[in-house]
Amino acid sequence: MTTVARPVVAPPEPWEFPEGATYDLPNGLRLVTYDVPGQYVVSVRLGLPVSLRDEPRDREGVASIMARTLDEGTEQHTAEEFARLLERKGVSFGAGMADAGLSIDLDVVKGNLEPALDLLRQILTEPAFPTSEVARQVRTRIAEIEQERSIAAHRAGLEFVRTFYAPEDRSSRPTGGTRETVSSITRDDVAAFHAEHVVASGVTVVVTGDLSGLDVPVLVEAALGGWAKGPRQRERHLQHAAALAPDRGRIVFVSRPGSVQTEFVIGAPGPDRSVEGGWAPYPVLGFVLGGSPNARIDAVLREEKGYTYGIRSSFRPRRRGGVFLTSGSVRADSTAESLRLLVEILEGGRNGFSDKEIRSGVDFISKTAPGRYATADAIADEAVGMALDGRTTAFTTANLRDLATVDRARVAAAFAHFAEGAGIGVDAPGAGWTIVIVGDAAAHLEAVEALGLGAVTVVTDP
């Protein structure tokens, strides 16, 4: 019998994010291209660094309504005509507003990139904003607001930002506005916001896919080179971290009589990607605590106790500052016990992590990167996300390389830095956390208060 030696599997070579080519247009627009051979659906992403804080206070939500109506007709075409043009050219289009800015997504087969860019030009520079379409989107948004309040996870998120951020800060209110502010939005409000803020200066356009045979810089300049530059000062709000509420370290219980599940959102201030000591340990820390079914939280609450289908934790950086969030639902009869365990597990991070835990987090994040960024759309999404964060994808590569050096000591230092900055567990268990609970307050309030994790405020929806 012949014995064959088992082959030695070598560790993978260090992976780098694809290298892009950068071009700056005279009107302030920056173009970044990534040639991905064999991917014949070209992804175009546009990131416009306009802040939600630029919205008028009594018209909050106008940026979201504007984003939704950009493709609802132009100076040359009605909404129906424009929809048919997008369909005829095989163009998939989407736009949305978030804290980082306005994002526009466009995917098109390679052969139709030129006409697709012209359609993008019309969307950006000459949208019609028909009164009927704006009114329709306003009605849709109001209906969404009612639906969001009825879904426990959404309701918990709304109460969290209201509790966590200072009342005067835009972040304390929904991205898409409230019923009161959205109801007041008119076609003129949308057009005025667009005219002032949707300008070329500071915009990043990313084009990815098989670009062989295409002169993308020439095509983009021909389509968008005439887009008005506009003022640079619009980025002023993006340079400041959101203001936190001075009383954010407390528990808010949103009453839902008869709920058979209880929804939690537990959070604290977190770092941005410029954090001292490097960003790499923080995704690992989030992964180990609650980033997977094998993480500490699910190991106890799901596998051992059977209280939940899954609860997740992650650090969510913003351009300035950030937040650490843990969220998910549990069986109603385990409400108080689940909250006690969650706080215990999260604060247990100060006791350190095992080499096995750290290696599992590092391996997952680093070794799945080639798969995560294997397609043109994923590359484009990462590139425009970095641009809206004031960075390039050189950061993505550098962070992945730094990830290889992350060990127990660095993760422990990252947790200590996070906990100190957030004031976690300074005086007693539960200190420093903003905890929102959506569930049956009458049934579980007394048990939650008995945990001694802080003062509890009960909120009852009308």
C-alpha positions in Angstrom: 0.0 0.0 0.0 1.4 3.4 -1.0 1.2 6.2 1.4 0.8 9.6 0.0 1.9 12.5 2.1 -0.7 15.1 2.9 0.1 18.3 1.0 1.1 21.3 3.0 -1.4 24.1 2.6 0.5 27.4 2.5 -1.1 30.4 4.1 -2.7 32.8 1.6 -0.6 35.7 0.3 -1.5 39.1 1.6 -4.4 40.5 -0.4 -4.6 44.1 -1.6 -7.7 46.0 -2.7 -7.6 46.6 -6.5 -5.6 49.7 -7.4 -7.7 52.5 -9.0 -6.8 55.3 -11.3 -7.7 58.8 -10.2 -8.6 61.8 -12.4 -9.6 65.3 -11.2 -12.0 67.3 -13.4 -11.9 71.1 -13.6 -15.3 71.4 -12.0 -14.1 69.8 -8.7 -15.4 66.3 -9.5 -13.0 63.4 -8.8 -13.2 60.3 -11.0 -11.8 56.9 -9.7 -11.7 53.9 -12.1 -11.1 50.2 -11.4 -10.6 47.9 -14.3 -12.1 44.5 -13.4 -11.6 42.2 -16.5 -14.4 40.0 -17.4 -17.1 41.9 -15.5 -19.2 43.4 -18.3 -21.8 45.1 -16.1 -20.2 48.4 -15.2 -20.9 49.8 -11.8 -21.0 53.6 -11.4 -21.2 55.1 -7.9 -21.4 58.7 -7.0 -20.8 60.1 -3.5 -21.9 63.7 -2.8 -20.8 64.9 0.7 -23.9 66.9 1.6 -24.9 66.8 5.2 -28.3 66.2 6.7 -27.6 69.2 8.9 -27.9 71.3 5.7 -31.7 70.6 5.7 -34.0 73.4 7.1 -35.1 72.4 10.5 -38.8 72.6 9.6 -38.2 70.6 6.3 -36.1 67.7 7.6 -36.5 64.8 5.1 -36.2 67.1 2.1 -32.9 65.5 1.1 -34.4 62.0 1.1 -37.4 63.2 -0.9 -35.0 64.9 -3.3 -33.0 61.6 -3.7 -36.2 59.7 -4.4 -37.4 62.0 -7.1 -34.1 62.7 -9.0 -35.1 60.2 -11.7 -38.8 61.2 -11.8 -38.4 63.1 -15.0 -36.0 65.8 -16.4 -36.2 68.9 -18.5 -36.2 66.7 -21.6 -38.3 63.8 -20.5 -41.4 63.1 -18.4 -41.2 60.6 -15.5 -42.7 57.8 -17.7 -40.3 58.6 -20.6 -37.3 58.6 -18.4 -38.3 55.3 -16.8 -38.5 53.8 -20.3 -35.1 55.2 -21.2 -33.5 53.6 -18.2 -35.2 50.3 -19.0 -34.3 50.5 -22.7 -30.6 51.1 -22.0 -30.5 48.4 -19.3 -29.7 50.9 -16.5 -30.4 50.1 -12.9 -30.6 53.3 -10.9 -30.9 54.1 -7.2 -30.3 57.0 -4.9 -30.4 57.5 -1.1 -29.5 59.9 1.6 -27.6 59.0 4.8 -25.4 60.7 7.4 -22.4 60.4 5.2 -24.0 62.1 2.2 -26.0 61.5 -1.0 -25.2 58.2 -2.8 -26.2 57.4 -6.3 -25.9 53.8 -7.7 -26.0 53.1 -11.4 -25.3 49.7 -13.1 -25.3 49.2 -16.8 -23.9 46.8 -19.4 -20.6 47.9 -20.7 -21.8 48.8 -24.2 -24.3 51.3 -22.9 -22.0 53.2 -20.5 -22.0 56.3 -22.6 -25.8 56.8 -22.9 -26.1 55.8 -19.2 -23.7 58.6 -18.2 -25.8 61.0 -20.2 -28.9 59.9 -18.3 -26.9 60.4 -15.1 -26.1 63.9 -16.2 -29.8 64.7 -16.7 -30.6 63.3 -13.3 -28.0 65.4 -11.6 -28.2 68.6 -13.5 -31.8 69.0 -14.8 -34.3 67.0 -12.7 -37.8 68.2 -13.1 -39.2 67.3 -9.7 -42.8 67.2 -10.9 -45.2 68.4 -8.2 -47.3 65.2 -8.4 -44.2 62.9 -8.0 -42.9 64.9 -5.0 -46.3 64.7 -3.4 -46.4 61.0 -4.1 -43.0 60.5 -2.4 -44.1 62.6 0.6 -47.2 60.4 1.0 -45.0 57.3 0.7 -42.6 58.6 3.3 -45.4 59.4 5.8 -46.7 55.9 5.4 -43.2 54.5 6.0 -43.0 56.6 9.2 -46.2 54.9 10.5 -44.9 51.5 9.5 -41.5 52.1 11.2 -43.2 52.9 14.5 -45.1 49.6 14.3 -42.0 47.5 13.8 -40.1 46.8 17.1 -36.6 47.0 15.6 -37.3 50.3 13.9 -39.0 51.7 16.9 -36.0 50.8 19.1 -33.7 52.5 16.6 -35.8 55.7 16.6 -35.8 55.8 20.4 -32.1 55.0 20.6 -31.0 58.0 18.5 -33.5 60.2 20.3 -31.9 59.2 23.6 -28.3 58.9 22.6 -27.8 62.2 20.7 -28.4 65.7 21.9 -31.9 67.0 21.0 -30.5 69.9 19.0 -28.3 67.6 16.9 -29.7 66.4 13.6 -28.6 62.8 14.4 -31.2 62.6 17.1 -34.0 62.6 14.5 -34.8 60.2 11.6 -32.8 60.5 8.4 -36.0 60.7 6.4 -37.6 63.3 8.6 -40.7 63.1 10.9 -44.3 63.3 10.0 -44.5 67.0 10.8 -41.5 68.0 8.8 -42.1 65.7 5.8 -45.8 66.8 5.5 -44.6 70.4 4.9 -42.2 69.6 2.0 -43.2 71.0 -1.4 -41.8 70.7 -4.9 -40.1 74.1 -4.4 -38.4 73.0 -1.3 -36.9 70.0 -3.1 -35.8 72.0 -6.1 -34.2 74.6 -3.9 -32.3 72.0 -1.9 -31.1 70.4 -5.1 -30.0 73.7 -6.6 -27.9 74.6 -3.6 -26.3 71.3 -2.7 -26.2 68.9 -5.7 -23.1 70.5 -7.3 -19.9 68.9 -8.6 -17.4 70.3 -6.1 -16.2 67.5 -3.7 -18.1 64.8 -5.5 -16.4 61.4 -6.2 -17.5 59.2 -9.1 -16.4 55.6 -9.1 -16.5 53.5 -12.3 -15.7 49.8 -12.0 -16.0 46.8 -14.4 -14.3 45.6 -17.6 -13.1 49.0 -18.9 -11.0 47.7 -21.8 -11.7 49.6 -25.0 -13.4 52.4 -23.0 -11.9 55.9 -22.4 -13.8 56.4 -19.2 -12.2 59.8 -18.3 -13.3 61.2 -21.6 -16.8 59.8 -21.3 -17.3 61.1 -17.8 -15.9 64.5 -18.6 -18.2 64.7 -21.7 -21.2 63.9 -19.5 -20.4 65.6 -16.2 -17.7 68.2 -17.1 -20.4 70.9 -17.5 -21.9 70.2 -14.1 -21.7 73.4 -12.0 -18.9 73.4 -9.5 -20.8 75.1 -6.6 -19.4 76.2 -3.2 -17.0 74.1 -1.1 -18.3 75.3 2.2 -21.2 72.9 2.1 -18.8 70.3 3.7 -18.6 72.4 6.9 -21.0 70.1 8.8 -19.2 66.9 7.9 -16.1 67.9 9.9 -17.8 67.7 13.3 -18.9 64.8 15.4 -22.5 64.6 16.4 -23.3 66.0 19.9 -24.2 63.4 22.5 -27.0 63.8 25.0 -25.7 64.6 28.5 -28.1 62.1 30.0 -27.7 59.4 27.3 -26.5 56.8 29.9 -29.9 55.4 30.9 -32.6 52.9 30.1 -35.7 53.7 28.0 -38.5 51.2 28.0 -41.0 51.6 25.1 -44.2 50.0 26.2 -45.7 47.4 23.9 -48.5 45.6 25.9 -48.7 42.0 25.1 -45.4 41.7 23.2 -44.2 38.1 22.9 -40.7 39.3 22.1 -38.6 42.1 23.5 -36.3 44.2 21.3 -33.0 45.6 22.6 -30.7 48.3 21.3 -27.6 48.8 23.6 -25.0 51.4 22.5 -22.2 53.6 23.5 -19.9 56.1 21.8 -17.3 54.5 19.6 -14.3 55.6 17.5 -14.0 56.6 13.9 -11.4 55.1 11.6 -8.8 57.7 12.7 -8.7 56.3 16.2 -5.4 56.2 18.1 -3.8 52.8 17.8 -5.5 52.0 14.5 -8.9 50.9 13.4 -8.1 47.2 12.7 -8.8 45.9 16.3 -12.3 47.3 16.4 -14.0 45.1 13.8 -12.3 42.1 15.5 -13.6 43.3 18.9 -17.2 43.6 17.5 -16.9 40.2 15.8 -15.8 38.5 19.0 -18.5 40.1 21.1 -21.4 39.7 18.8 -20.4 39.6 15.2 -21.3 36.0 14.4 -23.3 33.0 15.6 -20.1 31.8 17.3 -19.6 35.1 19.2 -19.9 35.5 23.0 -23.4 36.8 23.0 -25.0 34.1 20.9 -22.9 31.4 22.6 -24.8 32.3 25.8 -28.2 33.8 24.8 -28.8 31.5 21.8 -26.9 28.3 22.2 -26.9 27.9 26.0 -30.1 29.7 27.0 -32.3 29.6 23.9 -33.5 33.1 24.4 -32.9 34.5 20.9 -32.5 33.6 17.3 -29.4 35.9 17.2 -28.1 39.3 18.5 -25.4 41.2 16.7 -22.8 43.8 17.8 -20.6 46.1 15.7 -18.7 49.3 15.7 -20.1 51.8 13.3 -17.7 54.6 12.4 -18.8 57.9 11.1 -16.6 60.6 9.5 -16.1 62.0 13.0 -16.8 59.8 15.9 -19.0 56.7 15.9 -21.1 54.3 17.9 -20.9 50.7 19.2 -24.3 49.0 18.9 -25.7 45.7 20.1 -29.2 44.9 18.8 -31.7 42.0 18.5 -34.8 40.4 20.1 -35.4 37.8 22.8 -38.3 35.8 24.2 -40.4 38.1 26.3 -40.2 35.9 29.3 -36.4 36.3 29.3 -36.4 40.1 29.1 -34.7 41.0 32.4 -32.3 38.0 32.4 -31.3 38.6 28.8 -30.5 42.3 29.6 -28.4 41.2 32.6 -26.5 38.8 30.5 -26.0 41.2 27.6 -24.5 43.9 29.9 -22.4 41.3 31.7 -21.0 39.9 28.4 -20.3 43.3 26.9 -18.6 44.7 30.0 -16.7 41.4 30.3 -14.6 42.6 27.5 -12.4 44.4 30.1 -11.3 40.9 31.2 -9.6 40.2 27.9 -10.1 37.7 25.1 -8.5 34.4 24.2 -6.0 33.9 21.4 -8.6 31.6 19.7 -11.3 34.2 19.7 -8.9 36.9 18.3 -7.7 34.5 15.6 -11.2 33.6 14.5 -12.1 37.3 14.1 -8.9 38.2 12.3 -9.2 35.2 10.0 -12.8 35.8 9.1 -12.4 39.5 8.3 -9.1 39.2 6.5 -9.6 35.9 4.6 -13.1 36.7 3.4 -12.0 40.1 1.9 -11.1 38.7 -1.5 -14.6 37.3 -1.8 -16.3 40.4 -0.4 -14.6 42.5 -3.0 -14.7 40.1 -5.9 -17.3 42.0 -8.0 -17.4 45.4 -9.6 -20.3 46.6 -7.6 -18.6 45.7 -4.3 -15.4 47.5 -5.3 -17.4 50.5 -6.3 -19.4 50.5 -3.0 -16.2 50.3 -0.9 -14.5 53.1 -3.0 -17.4 55.6 -2.7 -17.9 54.7 1.0 -14.2 55.5 1.7 -14.6 58.7 -0.4 -17.5 59.9 1.7 -15.4 59.1 4.8 -12.7 61.4 3.4 -10.4 58.5 2.5 -9.4 56.3 -0.4 -9.3 52.5 -0.8 -5.6 52.7 0.2 -7.0 52.7 3.7 -8.8 49.4 3.0 -5.5 47.7 2.0 -3.6 49.3 4.8 -6.2 48.2 7.3 -6.2 44.6 6.1 -2.4 44.5 6.4 -2.6 45.9 9.9 -5.3 43.3 10.7 -2.6 40.6 10.4 -0.8 42.2 13.5 -3.9 42.3 15.7 -3.5 40.2 18.8 -4.9 39.9 22.3 -3.0 42.9 23.6 -4.2 45.2 20.8 -7.8 44.1 21.2 -7.6 44.5 25.0 -6.2 48.0 24.5 -8.9 48.8 22.0 -11.6 47.8 24.4 -10.0 49.8 27.2 -9.8 52.8 25.0 -13.5 52.4 24.0 -14.7 51.7 27.5 -12.8 54.7 29.0 -14.1 57.1 26.3 -17.7 55.9 26.8 -17.5 55.7 30.6 -18.6 52.1 30.6 -18.9 50.4 34.0 -17.2 53.3 35.7 -19.4 53.4 38.8 -21.6 50.3 38.4 -22.7 47.7 35.9 -24.7 49.4 33.1 -23.0 52.8 33.5 -22.2 54.5 30.2 -24.7 52.4 28.1 -27.7 53.8 26.3 -30.3 51.0 26.6 -33.5 50.9 24.7 -36.1 48.2 25.3 -39.3 47.7 23.3 -41.7 45.3 24.9 -44.3 44.7 27.5 -43.3 47.3 30.2 -46.1 46.3 32.6 -44.9 42.7 32.6 -41.1 43.3 32.8 -40.4 46.8 34.2 -40.1 45.8 37.8 -37.6 43.0 37.0 -35.6 45.4 34.8 -35.4 48.0 37.5 -34.3 45.3 40.0 -31.2 44.7 37.9 -29.8 48.0 39.1 -28.4 49.0 35.7 -29.7 52.6 35.9 -32.8 54.7 36.0 -35.6 53.4 33.7 -37.9 55.8 31.8 -41.1 54.3 30.3 -42.3 55.7 27.0 -45.9 55.0 25.8 -46.8 55.6 22.2 -50.1 57.3 21.4 
